[in-house]
Amino acid sequence: MLQTLKKKGFFFKSFHLSSLGNFTPEDCDWNYKDTLHVPSMHHPATGLCIDPFVMSDNAMTSFLTQKIFGFFNFTYLMTQYDSGTNNLSYIAQLPFFFMLITTEYYKNKSKTKVVTTYNIAASKLFITIFYPLLKWGITRNYEKLMNDDIAIRERKGWLRKRGMSFFMEKKRYTYIEVNKMDKNNCIYEPSMFISSQASKVLIIKKNSYSDFEFLTGISDPWGLRGLVVDNNLTLYPRMCHHEGASLDNAILNKNIASCPWHGKKIKPIHQKKISTNKKLTLNYNGKIYNFNFNNGLTKLTII
């Protein structure tokens, strides 16, 4: 493609942007192909909106909207596709410009490095005048987008370090599978469970003995988020089993939690008034949870 445009008289200028984080190349590949997280996770200042209209296992063409210079929404057509192992390529045409972009992600010691190369093609006049401005705008948006995306990738990296993995249909993520919401893709083993850790309770909000919020364990497959209102207990998981997002701060609406990554609706795993003896036994995820609510204290044992 580069050679074809050069033969047609286009001039090129290129630059690289990179990032580094505690995640795997697979997490990066998944993140770049997942369009479902864009409305929920990306900063409004980027104005990013992806509307796919052609999608296959290895490629996607979509309308892409981004804010230019912080206030002007600009929509253009972009095709992205698998172009090698841990490598994606993008082709877009803007008025008077072509953009040819490649992204590569690979292990760099204990972390993963991501390098994106932007090739801007235009006539000599337009390259001379507009390239510095385009580079500035792209760099500014990249920093905002990576600030959001790295948080997602490192969350998955954190879960991987605790023994979890994530379902993949083939040897590499496909665009079609990544953009489905109907599966729980988190894979974990009972050996990950640590009773002493999972039994810890942290009160995060407290208005009275009968009105408070708490967390149990950590944000993994066995952690719970509990709300007590007028002695009515509602329990939610602390982890979305779709792709591993933390639900600790998920918005609650009519007792339904919304996953912060993809907006998936998650019902409570338990809703019931606390009994007069202040005790509750619950079976969840292969374990027996024994709660004891007494004088504003919440104790938990799990077997």
PyMOL commands that set and color helices and strands:
alter all, ss='L'
color gray80, all
select helices_A, chain A and resi 2-7+25-33+38-41+44-46+124-161+175-178+190-192+195-198
alter helices_A, ss='H'
color red, helices_A
select strands_A, chain A and resi 11-21+49-55+59-68+72-84+87-94+97-108+111-122+165-166+186-187+201-208+211-216+224-229+232-237+251-253+256-258+265-266+270-273+279-284+287-294+297-302
alter strands_A, ss='S'
color yellow, strands_A
deselect
rebuild
show_as cartoon
